[in-house]
Amino acid sequence: MNAVIRKAEPGDAESLVRLAEAVGSEEGGWLIADGVWRSVSEERRYLKAIRRHAYSAVLVAELDGSLVGRLSIGRDSHPASEHVADVGLMVADGYRRRGIGRALMEAAEAWARSVGVRKIELHVFPHNEAAIALYEQFGFRREGYRRGHYRRGREYVDAILMAYDVGSGDSGGS
């Protein structure tokens, strides 16, 4: 995998929207998008806005001129839990299991360290065994099971809450 991992720029908005629409429309239901994502202009505004503060970042994986992965990370803004950040990860079909997700997670860990985050959390669907395996290999542990946590269309789907202690995992990322 020779992907370049970098912070997203406003000019990436159209590619990121297309990536989210593609992943969100997959039969596996990897995202809670119901086929609807932000518009390109909304995504561009979002990417411009997050550059102004240290509470969130969007990282991308670029391979052969295409964006094939995205990781969003945002820390809690409440003073009592601002040491915790939530992460969301997507990798394009055809590029999974090639180290892109792991490279994005390593970059997220580095970002977390740089802003004082001590714990990274995420939700993953119980049926997404490949993602669960990636997170567990990285050092995430299961902290809970949330029944009916997300709504997809007219049904409610479960999520596993996983967490990673920055600096104490064995990811080898930093």
Salt bridges, closest charged atoms under 4 A:
GLU9 OE1 - ARG51 NH1 3.49
ASP12 OD2 - ARG6 NH1 2.76
GLU14 OE2 - ARG18 NH2 3.99
GLU21 OE1 - ARG18 NH1 3.05
GLU26 OE2 - ARG96 NH2 2.69
GLU43 OE1 - ARG38 NE 2.65
GLU43 OE2 - ARG70 NH1 2.44
GLU62 OE1 - ARG6 NE 3.01
ASP93 OD1 - ARG96 NH1 3.73
GLU106 OE2 - ARG102 NE 3.35
GLU109 OE2 - ARG113 NH2 2.95
GLU121 OE2 - LYS119 NZ 3.41
GLU136 OE2 - ARG142 NE 2.89
GLU143 OE1 - LYS119 NZ 3.18
GLU143 OE2 - ARG141 NH2 2.75
ASP165 OD2 - ARG141 NH1 3.27
